[in-house]
């Protein structure tokens, strides 16, 4: 199928019998479509988000670098982070904070007990490459209980630790949480990532229809610009 604005065009349908739809088959099929319909300006390719399709795209990156798959949202997030160094540093700092407090049961229970009052996420979230939207979830989970975290790191004895390595870890968490621009940066980062995560939710399952993917291609630039 080919999509152009509100119009949908049927190109072809092929019965593959018992052929395995592995990465080699899928990449070859995509190349076939591009070659056969070279009179059409194809700007995006939409596939299911399966391991076979992901492997197929790895083999097509050199020749079809400007096209996209349903994994494009995750790629966009990574590209934004690599371009905006402050955002990359912010996410790394939030991850360190989350990992630290998750390891400390007393702190973890104290944060969890206070979150219902401020309507914060029930627990601190760790960003994960295989989980869409986890970067924004991490930022939000640190942003909303900010006052609680600030209270914990400024308590007497927080910087005390039995080893230099642990002291350095606590000092890094303290400096990050008490940073003057931390709240402003987290709010700015959340607003930047929200449009991407909004569309990511549509593609977490393989049943996402192509029209929804195409809609994202049309409206995402304007939403990010805002």
Beta strands, then each sheet from edge to edge (+ up, - down):
strand 1: 2-4
strand 2: 7-9
sheet 1: 1+ 2-
end
